[in-house]
């Protein structure tokens, strides 16, 4: 059976209900190509329409005040056959949906501990990655890594994150905060068990 692919676009309510008559009041936050058969896709091996499958991607369409390209790089990678690269010429240094980047969330055990790991490389760009426990209306984040002015080649990052008891979803987010190029590959979030 052929996998079902859904294209989803996250929206934010801008003071009015997001319905047919007020669709102009909705602001697109990210783009996402979904395919349940692909799973986590932390190595960015699966892509469609130039986007990694199952990731929220802050694209030039959703971050219009920035100038950047999103590339699935088959020459520079740490595992599999490609990595995800952002080539940024101009952007805001705010982070989150206001800057080039990616995010993904998944169910998690409240009170459990998760190991977050990935490979990152930056040529000149400032970047930040964070992980957090979230709900529909709130979140509690910790910074996993910050880099200013780039990295010395590929850097492996690993961090254990204890989930707050009030949240049952975990979210990973990477933001590119200044011009330059950033690569990311082999993102993993693995449970370590209840309470560590």
Backbone as ProteinMPNN parsed JSONL, in Angstrom:
{"seq_chain_A": "XXXXXXXXXXXXXXXXXXXXXXXXXXXXXXXXXXXXXXXXXXXXXXXXXXXXXXXXXXXXXXXXXXXXXXXXXXXXXXXXXXXXXXXXXXXXXXXXXXXXXXXXXXXXXXXXXXXXXXXXXXXXXXXXXXXXXXXXXXXXXXXXXXXXXXXXXXXXXXXXXXXXXXXXXXXXXXXXXXXXXXXXXXXXXXXXXXXX", "coords_chain_A": {"N_chain_A": [[0.835, -1.172, 0.0], [0.572, 2.177, -0.851], [2.208, 4.867, 0.88], [0.455, 7.401, 2.648], [0.626, 10.774, 1.981], [0.647, 13.837, 3.543], [0.31, 17.315, 3.286], [0.957, 19.745, 5.521], [0.228, 22.841, 7.015], [1.121, 24.898, 9.531], [-0.754, 27.214, 11.43], [-1.359, 30.472, 12.845], [-3.555, 32.146, 14.93], [-4.668, 35.384, 14.348], [-6.082, 37.35, 16.003], [-8.668, 36.746, 15.154], [-11.126, 34.246, 14.297], [-9.942, 31.434, 12.535], [-11.179, 30.881, 9.668], [-12.985, 30.282, 6.598], [-13.866, 32.93, 5.764], [-12.181, 34.614, 7.157], [-9.584, 33.917, 6.575], [-7.424, 35.414, 5.771], [-6.514, 36.56, 8.077], [-4.929, 34.725, 9.269], [-1.68, 33.602, 10.005], [0.959, 31.988, 8.46], [3.03, 29.683, 10.032], [4.92, 27.63, 9.678], [6.087, 25.107, 7.376], [5.151, 21.777, 6.511], [5.728, 18.492, 5.475], [4.08, 15.55, 5.72], [4.403, 12.084, 6.487], [3.411, 9.215, 7.703], [4.583, 6.698, 7.482], [7.292, 7.107, 7.39], [8.359, 7.882, 9.859], [10.445, 9.213, 12.486], [12.66, 10.477, 11.089], [15.201, 11.623, 11.611], [17.664, 11.709, 10.362], [17.244, 13.04, 8.066], [16.833, 11.742, 5.679], [14.606, 11.257, 4.169], [12.696, 13.105, 1.957], [10.491, 15.519, 0.47], [9.406, 17.616, -2.107], [11.565, 19.313, -1.631], [11.706, 19.561, 1.12], [12.43, 18.259, 4.393], [10.819, 15.291, 5.397], [8.252, 15.061, 7.837], [9.06, 17.113, 9.547], [8.648, 20.302, 11.059], [9.21, 23.126, 9.239], [10.8, 26.182, 9.067], [10.501, 28.207, 6.562], [11.551, 30.116, 3.588], [9.105, 31.082, 2.705], [7.541, 31.238, 5.026], [9.031, 32.763, 6.712], [9.305, 35.602, 5.869], [10.897, 37.927, 6.102], [13.482, 37.189, 5.863], [16.333, 35.926, 4.001], [17.133, 33.1, 2.521], [18.209, 29.707, 1.724], [17.093, 26.316, 1.703], [18.65, 23.256, 1.836], [19.057, 19.891, 0.918], [21.735, 18.217, 1.608], [23.929, 16.259, -0.106], [26.623, 15.954, -0.07], [27.923, 16.756, 2.287], [27.624, 15.221, 5.272], [26.782, 13.31, 8.247], [25.658, 10.835, 8.838], [23.911, 8.21, 7.111], [22.865, 9.299, 3.878], [22.622, 12.037, 3.439], [22.431, 15.421, 4.703], [20.746, 18.13, 6.41], [20.816, 21.437, 5.299], [21.117, 24.923, 5.877], [21.443, 27.808, 4.034], [22.08, 30.931, 4.707], [21.508, 34.243, 3.936], [20.435, 36.569, 4.958], [18.78, 37.322, 7.989], [16.587, 37.47, 10.872], [17.68, 37.625, 14.259], [16.113, 36.367, 16.165], [15.023, 33.812, 16.605], [13.187, 30.643, 16.857], [10.038, 30.61, 15.183], [10.585, 32.909, 13.815], [12.985, 32.899, 12.541], [15.192, 31.203, 10.184], [14.885, 27.654, 10.287], [14.151, 24.503, 11.999], [11.731, 22.292, 13.522], [10.479, 19.726, 15.686], [8.09, 17.68, 17.26], [7.008, 15.213, 19.651], [5.141, 12.563, 21.289], [5.779, 12.081, 24.805], [6.986, 10.689, 27.911], [5.725, 12.013, 30.778], [7.762, 13.312, 33.307], [9.775, 11.527, 32.677], [13.141, 10.836, 31.433], [15.041, 12.017, 28.723], [17.399, 11.435, 26.16], [18.918, 13.677, 24.081], [20.433, 14.029, 21.01], [22.658, 15.045, 18.377], [24.348, 15.924, 15.296], [26.056, 18.872, 14.403], [26.988, 21.613, 12.338], [28.505, 24.687, 11.562], [29.224, 27.283, 9.363], [30.199, 30.202, 9.957], [27.656, 31.131, 10.844], [25.524, 32.147, 13.547], [23.822, 30.096, 15.886], [21.162, 28.312, 17.532], [19.951, 25.659, 19.529], [17.268, 23.978, 21.067], [15.481, 22.095, 23.575], [12.397, 20.917, 24.843], [9.7, 20.357, 27.2], [6.313, 20.325, 26.33], [2.939, 21.672, 25.987], [-0.293, 22.262, 24.515], [-0.493, 24.983, 24.962], [1.688, 25.952, 26.399], [5.185, 25.794, 27.397], [8.344, 24.448, 28.517], [11.537, 25.13, 28.143], [14.96, 24.154, 27.513], [18.209, 25.208, 26.66], [20.124, 23.47, 24.34], [22.374, 23.726, 22.75], [24.415, 26.515, 21.845], [25.925, 28.473, 19.363], [28.253, 30.825, 18.346], [29.297, 32.607, 15.589], [30.096, 30.344, 14.22], [31.278, 26.885, 13.966], [33.965, 24.573, 14.635], [34.181, 22.707, 12.247], [32.245, 19.644, 12.071], [30.294, 19.063, 14.967], [29.527, 17.013, 17.684], [26.65, 16.856, 19.63], [25.201, 16.223, 22.759], [22.673, 15.724, 25.151], [21.034, 15.179, 28.229], [17.665, 15.317, 29.04], [15.406, 16.012, 31.519], [12.025, 15.432, 31.587], [9.544, 17.762, 32.45], [7.01, 17.235, 34.934], [4.487, 18.143, 34.259], [4.156, 18.057, 31.5], [3.597, 16.212, 28.462], [4.645, 15.962, 25.966], [7.497, 16.22, 23.876], [9.709, 18.589, 22.475], [11.936, 19.483, 19.901], [14.032, 22.033, 18.649], [15.725, 23.903, 16.173], [17.377, 26.901, 15.453], [18.585, 29.219, 13.078], [20.531, 32.002, 13.452], [21.956, 34.094, 12.308], [23.597, 35.318, 9.275], [25.184, 32.834, 7.186], [26.182, 29.373, 6.852], [24.525, 26.429, 7.948], [24.601, 23.107, 8.987], [22.795, 20.15, 9.856], [22.448, 16.914, 11.291], [21.482, 13.501, 11.888], [19.63, 13.585, 14.14], [18.481, 12.666, 17.296], [16.138, 11.536, 19.709], [15.902, 9.904, 22.571], [14.343, 7.763, 24.914], [15.331, 7.482, 28.328], [14.222, 6.388, 30.47], [11.942, 6.355, 33.3], [12.264, 9.13, 35.313], [15.055, 9.152, 34.97]], "CA_chain_A": [[0.0, 0.0, 0.0], [1.36, 3.407, -0.964], [2.017, 5.71, 2.054], [-0.326, 8.618, 2.473], [1.407, 11.983, 2.247], [-0.17, 15.014, 3.819], [1.033, 18.575, 3.41], [0.311, 20.502, 6.589], [0.757, 24.171, 7.237], [0.7, 25.388, 10.839], [-1.239, 28.587, 11.373], [-1.52, 31.207, 14.086], [-4.712, 33.007, 14.919], [-4.277, 36.781, 14.504], [-7.177, 38.17, 16.49], [-9.968, 36.35, 14.608], [-11.197, 32.816, 14.046], [-9.357, 31.072, 11.251], [-12.187, 30.203, 8.868], [-12.994, 30.719, 5.208], [-14.002, 34.368, 5.58], [-11.12, 35.369, 7.819], [-8.319, 33.226, 6.337], [-6.348, 36.396, 5.635], [-6.038, 36.906, 9.409], [-4.062, 33.644, 9.734], [-0.285, 33.72, 9.598], [1.605, 30.688, 8.329], [4.197, 29.595, 10.9], [5.899, 26.684, 9.159], [5.593, 24.15, 6.396], [5.45, 20.407, 6.909], [5.294, 17.376, 4.653], [3.926, 14.428, 6.648], [4.272, 10.722, 5.995], [3.485, 8.365, 8.893], [5.425, 5.524, 7.246], [8.704, 7.503, 7.466], [8.792, 7.968, 11.247], [11.13, 10.4, 13.015], [13.44, 11.088, 10.008], [16.251, 12.439, 12.212], [18.806, 11.807, 9.464], [16.801, 13.826, 6.908], [16.991, 10.909, 4.489], [13.358, 11.297, 3.405], [12.28, 14.474, 1.662], [9.549, 15.747, -0.626], [9.278, 19.031, -2.477], [12.684, 20.053, -1.068], [11.592, 19.673, 2.579], [12.535, 16.981, 5.094], [9.519, 14.754, 5.805], [7.865, 15.005, 9.256], [9.64, 18.216, 10.314], [8.163, 21.664, 10.859], [10.327, 23.849, 8.642], [10.622, 27.614, 8.908], [10.965, 28.353, 5.184], [11.483, 31.492, 3.085], [7.692, 31.473, 2.6], [6.966, 31.518, 6.351], [9.908, 33.748, 7.361], [9.509, 36.46, 4.699], [11.889, 38.975, 6.319], [14.8, 36.569, 5.759], [16.755, 35.493, 2.678], [17.895, 31.865, 2.737], [17.857, 28.493, 0.996], [17.112, 25.052, 2.437], [19.285, 22.308, 0.926], [19.339, 18.542, 1.39], [23.126, 18.164, 1.165], [24.42, 14.886, -0.291], [28.086, 15.966, -0.019], [28.334, 16.936, 3.692], [26.677, 14.573, 6.174], [27.417, 12.466, 9.268], [25.113, 9.479, 8.767], [23.04, 8.058, 5.952], [23.361, 9.829, 2.612], [22.465, 13.483, 3.309], [22.128, 16.223, 5.889], [19.939, 19.316, 6.118], [21.661, 22.634, 5.346], [20.529, 26.244, 5.671], [22.348, 28.829, 3.525], [21.371, 32.142, 5.113], [22.107, 35.512, 3.513], [19.9, 37.606, 5.84], [17.725, 36.815, 8.864], [16.44, 38.047, 12.213], [18.328, 36.801, 15.272], [15.114, 36.153, 17.222], [14.852, 32.387, 16.843], [11.845, 30.092, 16.688], [9.402, 30.781, 13.878], [11.02, 34.17, 13.214], [14.297, 32.677, 11.934], [15.291, 29.918, 9.493], [15.113, 26.537, 11.203], [13.277, 23.329, 12.0], [11.261, 21.823, 14.822], [9.673, 18.51, 15.675], [7.65, 17.263, 18.586], [6.438, 13.866, 19.708], [4.698, 12.198, 22.64], [6.84, 11.746, 25.748], [6.541, 10.299, 29.246], [5.881, 13.064, 31.782], [8.663, 12.901, 34.378], [10.844, 10.674, 32.171], [14.346, 11.514, 30.981], [15.307, 11.759, 27.312], [18.706, 11.835, 25.633], [18.836, 14.394, 22.814], [21.764, 14.103, 20.399], [22.693, 15.385, 16.959], [25.568, 16.508, 14.749], [25.813, 20.23, 13.916], [28.151, 22.303, 11.761], [28.179, 26.043, 11.142], [30.252, 28.108, 8.746], [29.94, 31.622, 10.162], [26.335, 31.488, 11.363], [25.12, 31.91, 14.932], [22.698, 29.159, 15.928], [20.721, 27.84, 18.835], [19.054, 24.504, 19.54], [16.688, 23.792, 22.391], [14.56, 20.998, 23.771], [11.481, 21.279, 25.915], [8.418, 19.727, 27.409], [5.303, 21.279, 25.88], [1.52, 21.355, 25.85], [-0.854, 23.096, 23.449], [-0.45, 26.412, 25.28], [2.854, 26.351, 27.189], [6.361, 24.951, 27.265], [9.479, 24.715, 29.395], [12.656, 24.784, 27.287], [16.355, 24.296, 27.905], [19.122, 25.319, 25.526], [20.996, 22.316, 24.161], [23.639, 24.268, 22.238], [24.47, 27.812, 21.177], [27.219, 28.689, 18.72], [28.396, 32.161, 17.791], [30.362, 32.725, 14.596], [30.406, 29.075, 13.577], [31.882, 25.788, 14.719], [35.176, 24.032, 14.023], [33.731, 21.481, 11.589], [31.098, 18.978, 12.679], [30.351, 18.927, 16.422], [28.493, 16.137, 18.23], [25.997, 17.432, 20.81], [24.364, 15.258, 23.475], [22.166, 16.302, 26.392], [19.918, 14.474, 28.863], [16.626, 16.278, 29.386], [14.33, 15.478, 32.355], [10.725, 16.0, 31.228], [8.733, 18.258, 33.567], [5.859, 16.362, 35.21], [3.243, 18.684, 33.706], [4.129, 17.982, 30.039], [3.693, 14.858, 27.921], [5.192, 16.049, 24.616], [8.838, 16.784, 23.841], [9.931, 19.346, 21.232], [13.3, 19.881, 19.549], [13.998, 23.126, 17.688], [16.978, 24.517, 15.764], [17.218, 28.21, 14.819], [19.769, 29.874, 12.533], [20.318, 33.348, 13.98], [22.707, 35.102, 11.558], [24.032, 34.783, 7.98], [26.17, 31.767, 7.141], [25.61, 28.057, 6.529], [24.393, 25.505, 9.075], [24.21, 21.733, 8.677], [22.391, 19.317, 10.984], [22.247, 15.53, 10.873], [21.363, 12.421, 12.874], [18.944, 14.05, 15.353], [17.851, 11.557, 18.025], [15.559, 11.749, 21.051], [15.731, 8.532, 23.052], [13.973, 7.701, 26.326], [16.257, 6.822, 29.248], [13.422, 5.787, 31.53], [11.222, 7.218, 34.247], [13.09, 9.799, 36.318], [16.478, 9.053, 34.71]], "C_chain_A": [[0.887, 1.244, 0.0], [1.117, 4.285, 0.257], [1.24, 6.979, 1.705], [0.564, 9.803, 2.848], [0.453, 13.138, 2.443], [0.74, 16.221, 3.872], [0.278, 19.377, 4.446], [0.991, 21.849, 6.718], [0.21, 24.656, 8.569], [0.277, 26.839, 10.71], [-1.393, 29.159, 12.76], [-2.705, 32.128, 13.942], [-4.28, 34.432, 15.2], [-5.492, 37.622, 14.871], [-8.548, 37.802, 15.944], [-9.969, 34.847, 14.414], [-10.695, 32.527, 12.647], [-10.367, 30.234, 10.477], [-12.162, 30.803, 7.473], [-13.036, 32.225, 5.029], [-12.883, 35.182, 6.191], [-9.751, 34.712, 7.63], [-7.154, 34.2, 6.216], [-5.77, 36.788, 6.989], [-5.076, 35.851, 9.961], [-2.664, 33.816, 9.164], [0.334, 32.333, 9.575], [2.889, 30.667, 9.148], [5.303, 28.726, 10.338], [5.25, 25.854, 8.071], [5.993, 22.756, 6.853], [4.891, 19.433, 5.884], [5.252, 16.169, 5.582], [3.796, 13.106, 5.912], [4.49, 9.798, 7.192], [4.403, 7.164, 8.707], [6.919, 5.839, 7.394], [9.215, 7.526, 8.899], [9.524, 9.264, 11.535], [11.921, 11.163, 11.939], [14.531, 12.022, 10.538], [17.509, 12.563, 11.371], [18.487, 12.566, 8.185], [16.956, 13.069, 5.6], [15.753, 10.942, 3.603], [12.929, 12.744, 3.226], [11.278, 14.476, 0.513], [9.447, 17.243, -0.857], [10.363, 19.886, -1.828], [12.649, 20.231, 0.437], [11.78, 18.306, 3.219], [11.163, 16.546, 5.611], [9.412, 14.724, 7.328], [8.575, 16.039, 10.139], [8.846, 19.483, 10.037], [9.359, 22.454, 10.359], [9.943, 25.319, 8.512], [11.302, 27.981, 7.589], [10.972, 29.824, 4.754], [10.038, 31.994, 2.934], [7.106, 31.892, 3.946], [7.809, 32.499, 7.162], [10.279, 34.78, 6.284], [10.537, 37.571, 4.88], [13.315, 38.448, 6.246], [15.078, 36.185, 4.316], [17.65, 34.267, 2.867], [17.385, 30.743, 1.858], [17.935, 27.309, 1.951], [17.586, 23.985, 1.45], [19.407, 20.956, 1.62], [20.694, 18.174, 0.783], [23.62, 16.723, 1.108], [25.949, 14.814, -0.293], [28.635, 16.062, 1.396], [27.278, 16.311, 4.593], [27.442, 13.714, 7.162], [26.878, 11.045, 9.282], [24.166, 9.412, 7.58], [23.681, 8.642, 4.71], [23.177, 11.319, 2.421], [22.206, 14.119, 4.666], [21.209, 17.365, 5.452], [20.826, 20.539, 6.298], [20.812, 23.88, 5.111], [21.63, 27.174, 5.191], [21.645, 30.165, 3.708], [22.16, 33.381, 4.694], [21.654, 36.67, 4.407], [18.801, 36.982, 6.696], [17.686, 37.608, 10.159], [17.116, 37.099, 13.199], [17.408, 36.457, 16.424], [14.997, 34.679, 17.599], [13.41, 31.95, 16.67], [11.32, 30.343, 15.292], [9.823, 32.058, 13.163], [12.355, 34.054, 12.486], [14.276, 31.365, 11.143], [15.525, 28.8, 10.507], [14.101, 25.43, 11.043], [12.821, 23.048, 13.424], [10.516, 20.508, 14.619], [9.288, 18.188, 17.107], [7.025, 15.88, 18.493], [5.985, 13.574, 21.121], [5.888, 11.797, 23.512], [6.212, 11.377, 27.093], [6.8, 11.45, 30.218], [6.755, 12.539, 32.919], [9.793, 11.988, 33.943], [12.063, 11.505, 31.767], [14.646, 11.064, 29.555], [16.707, 12.238, 26.948], [18.492, 12.432, 24.242], [20.251, 14.467, 22.26], [21.623, 14.421, 18.922], [24.091, 15.866, 16.595], [25.203, 17.869, 14.171], [27.115, 20.79, 13.354], [27.691, 23.681, 11.316], [29.404, 26.719, 10.541], [29.803, 29.562, 8.871], [28.64, 31.995, 10.827], [26.232, 31.251, 12.87], [23.924, 30.965, 14.893], [22.348, 28.837, 17.371], [19.806, 26.648, 18.664], [18.543, 24.335, 20.96], [15.755, 22.596, 22.381], [13.637, 21.388, 24.907], [10.284, 20.367, 26.008], [7.349, 20.749, 27.061], [3.892, 20.729, 26.044], [0.997, 22.252, 24.731], [-0.638, 24.58, 23.709], [0.798, 26.86, 26.027], [4.01, 25.395, 26.933], [7.442, 25.378, 28.236], [10.718, 24.204, 28.673], [13.989, 24.938, 27.988], [17.191, 24.387, 26.633], [20.025, 24.087, 25.501], [22.374, 22.783, 23.69], [23.4, 25.659, 21.682], [25.853, 27.929, 20.568], [27.209, 30.078, 18.099], [29.557, 32.164, 16.816], [30.791, 31.425, 13.957], [31.002, 28.049, 14.518], [33.156, 25.364, 13.988], [34.824, 22.684, 13.406], [32.472, 20.934, 12.255], [31.333, 18.833, 14.183], [29.2, 18.014, 16.853], [27.971, 16.752, 19.53], [25.109, 16.369, 21.431], [23.952, 15.882, 24.803], [21.033, 15.438, 26.918], [18.93, 15.514, 29.369], [15.559, 15.599, 30.242], [13.017, 16.195, 32.019], [10.026, 16.52, 32.482], [7.466, 17.41, 33.703], [4.576, 16.848, 34.556], [3.141, 18.601, 32.181], [4.291, 16.544, 29.564], [4.06, 14.852, 26.432], [6.57, 16.7, 24.709], [9.047, 17.429, 22.477], [11.41, 19.693, 21.109], [13.202, 20.987, 18.507], [15.406, 23.664, 17.441], [16.664, 25.832, 15.072], [18.57, 28.701, 14.317], [19.567, 31.372, 12.769], [21.109, 34.444, 13.274], [23.144, 34.488, 10.224], [25.176, 33.778, 8.103], [25.484, 30.475, 6.735], [25.619, 27.173, 7.766], [23.923, 24.16, 8.551], [23.764, 21.053, 9.967], [22.118, 17.914, 10.463], [22.103, 14.64, 12.102], [20.779, 12.908, 14.211], [18.239, 12.858, 15.991], [17.287, 12.061, 19.346], [15.182, 10.37, 21.547], [15.379, 8.517, 24.519], [15.024, 6.958, 27.146], [15.516, 6.173, 30.398], [12.791, 6.813, 32.424], [12.205, 7.793, 35.266], [14.579, 9.596, 36.137], [16.916, 7.663, 34.516]], "O_chain_A": [[1.841, 1.335, 0.773], [-0.033, 4.456, 0.663], [1.366, 7.535, 0.614], [1.178, 9.815, 3.915], [-0.431, 13.387, 1.623], [1.828, 16.156, 4.444], [-0.908, 19.661, 4.274], [2.204, 21.962, 6.544], [-1.0, 24.811, 8.735], [0.886, 27.604, 9.962], [-1.539, 28.423, 13.736], [-2.841, 32.819, 12.932], [-3.592, 34.679, 16.191], [-5.88, 38.514, 14.117], [-9.519, 38.495, 16.248], [-8.902, 34.233, 14.371], [-10.976, 33.262, 11.7], [-10.402, 29.012, 10.618], [-11.398, 31.73, 7.204], [-12.294, 32.754, 4.202], [-12.655, 36.323, 5.789], [-8.85, 34.927, 8.441], [-6.016, 33.847, 6.527], [-4.651, 37.297, 7.053], [-4.471, 36.061, 11.012], [-2.491, 34.135, 7.988], [0.246, 31.59, 10.552], [3.745, 31.536, 8.98], [6.484, 29.035, 10.496], [4.036, 25.892, 7.87], [7.026, 22.569, 7.495], [3.734, 19.535, 5.478], [6.271, 15.802, 6.168], [3.165, 13.019, 4.859], [5.621, 9.619, 7.644], [4.951, 6.658, 9.686], [7.728, 4.919, 7.512], [10.384, 7.221, 9.14], [9.259, 10.291, 10.91], [11.85, 12.391, 11.894], [14.758, 13.093, 9.975], [18.342, 13.431, 11.633], [19.348, 12.723, 7.319], [17.182, 13.665, 4.547], [15.846, 10.681, 2.403], [12.812, 13.505, 4.187], [11.233, 13.553, -0.3], [9.407, 18.031, 0.087], [10.124, 21.05, -1.506], [13.465, 20.968, 0.989], [11.345, 17.297, 2.663], [10.435, 17.347, 6.197], [10.378, 14.397, 8.018], [8.675, 15.85, 11.351], [8.417, 19.713, 8.907], [10.414, 22.449, 10.993], [8.912, 25.661, 7.934], [12.529, 28.054, 7.512], [10.457, 30.682, 5.471], [9.785, 33.195, 3.025], [6.271, 32.794, 4.007], [7.353, 33.01, 8.185], [11.426, 34.829, 5.839], [11.012, 38.115, 3.883], [14.26, 39.181, 6.537], [14.16, 36.127, 3.498], [18.789, 34.386, 3.32], [16.282, 30.809, 1.317], [18.737, 27.299, 2.885], [17.013, 23.822, 0.374], [19.814, 20.885, 2.779], [20.788, 17.859, -0.403], [23.721, 16.048, 2.133], [26.515, 13.74, -0.495], [29.697, 15.511, 1.684], [26.156, 16.812, 4.671], [28.618, 13.417, 6.948], [27.586, 10.131, 9.704], [23.679, 10.437, 7.103], [24.886, 8.506, 4.5], [23.527, 11.845, 1.365], [21.821, 13.457, 5.63], [20.935, 17.534, 4.264], [21.507, 20.676, 7.314], [19.915, 23.894, 4.268], [22.649, 27.32, 5.865], [20.726, 30.498, 2.959], [23.326, 33.542, 5.052], [22.393, 37.636, 4.597], [17.986, 36.205, 6.198], [18.629, 38.323, 10.497], [17.119, 35.887, 12.983], [17.872, 36.271, 17.549], [14.886, 34.342, 18.777], [12.528, 32.758, 16.38], [12.076, 30.294, 14.322], [9.448, 32.264, 12.009], [12.807, 35.022, 11.875], [13.434, 30.505, 11.402], [16.271, 28.975, 11.471], [13.309, 25.406, 10.101], [13.431, 23.498, 14.394], [9.999, 20.22, 13.539], [10.063, 18.398, 18.04], [6.582, 15.437, 17.433], [6.396, 14.259, 22.058], [6.874, 11.247, 23.022], [5.06, 11.71, 27.371], [7.949, 11.822, 30.456], [6.516, 11.447, 33.436], [10.685, 11.692, 34.738], [12.01, 12.735, 31.763], [14.521, 9.885, 29.223], [17.142, 13.308, 27.373], [17.956, 11.78, 23.347], [21.169, 14.911, 22.95], [20.609, 14.112, 18.297], [24.907, 16.173, 17.464], [24.165, 18.014, 13.524], [28.202, 20.476, 13.838], [26.605, 23.824, 10.754], [30.481, 26.724, 11.136], [29.111, 30.085, 7.997], [28.53, 33.108, 11.343], [26.779, 30.283, 13.398], [23.108, 31.027, 13.973], [23.132, 29.062, 18.293], [18.975, 26.624, 17.756], [19.28, 24.521, 21.928], [15.301, 22.145, 21.33], [14.037, 22.102, 25.826], [9.901, 19.7, 25.048], [7.455, 21.913, 27.448], [3.672, 19.529, 26.211], [1.782, 22.932, 24.069], [-0.602, 25.366, 22.762], [0.955, 28.056, 26.269], [3.84, 24.332, 26.335], [7.459, 26.512, 28.716], [10.938, 22.996, 28.592], [14.14, 25.729, 28.919], [16.902, 23.713, 25.645], [20.613, 23.712, 26.516], [23.402, 22.302, 24.165], [22.342, 25.954, 21.126], [26.843, 27.531, 21.182], [26.261, 30.453, 17.409], [30.67, 31.774, 17.166], [31.771, 31.407, 13.213], [31.204, 28.308, 15.704], [33.383, 25.761, 12.845], [35.133, 21.638, 13.976], [31.733, 21.665, 12.915], [32.441, 18.516, 14.616], [28.054, 18.207, 16.449], [28.746, 17.119, 20.413], [24.355, 15.693, 20.732], [24.768, 16.491, 25.495], [20.169, 15.009, 26.154], [19.31, 16.471, 30.043], [14.869, 14.702, 29.758], [12.916, 17.415, 32.151], [9.923, 15.798, 33.474], [6.921, 16.929, 32.709], [3.666, 16.053, 34.318], [2.136, 19.033, 31.617], [5.018, 15.755, 30.167], [3.821, 13.871, 25.727], [6.788, 17.609, 25.51], [8.622, 16.894, 21.453], [12.049, 20.132, 22.066], [12.39, 20.903, 17.585], [16.181, 23.857, 18.378], [15.791, 25.887, 14.205], [19.574, 28.618, 15.025], [18.564, 31.944, 12.344], [20.951, 35.618, 13.608], [23.072, 33.271, 10.055], [26.015, 33.867, 9.0], [24.325, 30.489, 6.32], [26.582, 27.163, 8.533], [22.972, 24.078, 7.773], [24.29, 21.342, 11.042], [21.626, 17.735, 9.349], [22.544, 14.984, 13.2], [21.357, 12.674, 15.272], [17.499, 12.132, 15.328], [17.887, 12.904, 20.013], [14.266, 9.736, 21.022], [16.041, 9.187, 25.312], [15.546, 5.931, 26.713], [16.121, 5.479, 31.215], [13.074, 8.007, 32.316], [12.884, 7.057, 35.982], [15.33, 9.847, 37.08], [18.1, 7.415, 34.286]]}, "name": "protein", "num_of_chains": 1, "seq": "XXXXXXXXXXXXXXXXXXXXXXXXXXXXXXXXXXXXXXXXXXXXXXXXXXXXXXXXXXXXXXXXXXXXXXXXXXXXXXXXXXXXXXXXXXXXXXXXXXXXXXXXXXXXXXXXXXXXXXXXXXXXXXXXXXXXXXXXXXXXXXXXXXXXXXXXXXXXXXXXXXXXXXXXXXXXXXXXXXXXXXXXXXXXXXXXXXXX"}
